[in-house]
């Protein structure tokens, strides 16, 4: 299956989906460790990383930032996905209020 985004074709085959999952896993794992201090599990890290890749890509294009590691395009994608995932987790943490805090009635 091929999808055209901004005139460039993206082939959605098994290899592409596995690369998205790998980039999402690494970026989500690192971002959850940085932003939260703990991981979110395998699927949580993958989802956060993939959503973070979209957010990071949008922010990079909005601010005209181009991240390139010469000869390693997957590492460049991981850097953008990591930045987007950190932004995502910080915004979620900001609106979540830090979880349930209990008062001790001593």
N, C-alpha and C positions, 0 to 999 in steps of 0.2 A: 504494500500500500504506500502510495506517495502523497505527501501533503505539500502544498506550495505556500510558503510564508515569505512575504516581501519579495516574491519573484524567485526565491531559491527553493529547490525541491528538497524535501526531507523524506527519506525512505524509512518507513516504520517496519523494520524486520526484527527478528529476534536479537541480532547483535546490537542494534540501536537501543532497544529496550533494556538489554543487559547493561550497556554502558551508562544509560540514564540511571539505572538502579545502583550501579557501582559509584557513580559520581554523587548521587543522592545520599548513599550510605556514608561515604567518607565525609562529605560536607556536613551532613546532619549530625553525625557522631561528634565531629570536632566542634560544631557550633553549639550543640547541647552541653558539651563539657565546658565550653567557655561561658555561655550565657546562663546556664542553670546549675552547673557544678556536678551534674550526673547525666547519664544517658537516658534515652527514651525507649530503649528496646530496638530490636532489628527493624521492624516495620515503622515504628515511630520515627527513627532516624532517617529512613529512606524517604518517607513522606515529607518530613521537614526539609530534607536536602533538596528534593525535587521542587517543592514549592519555593524554597529559598533560591533555587536556580532561576526560576521565573522572575522573582522579585529582584534578585541581583542583576539579571539581564535587563530588566526594565529600568532600574536605577542607573545602571552603567550607560544605557543608551540615552536616558534623560539628561544625565550630567556630562555626556560626551566623554566617558572614560573608556579606554581600550586597554584591557589586560591581556598581555601576550607573554607567554614563556616560550621563547624560540625553540622549536623542535618538539615541544610537549603540549599539544593543544588540550589534552585531557586535564593536565594540571592547571591550565588557564581556566578551564571550565569549573574546576573544583574551587579555585580561588573566588570566582564570581558567585558560585553557589554557596560557598561558605559565608561570604559577606551578606548575601541575601538571607540566608538561614539565621545568622546572628541578629539581623534587623528584625526578622519575623519573630524570633523567640523573645527578644527584648520588648517588642510591642505587645506580644501575648502576655508576657510577665507583667508589664505595666498595667494592662487592663484587667488581668486576673487578680491583682492585689496581693500576690504573694501566698495565696492558699489560705487555709483555715488556721487561724492563730487562736489558741485557747488561753484563757486567763486562768491563772491558778488562784483559787480562793483559799488562801492560807490564813 
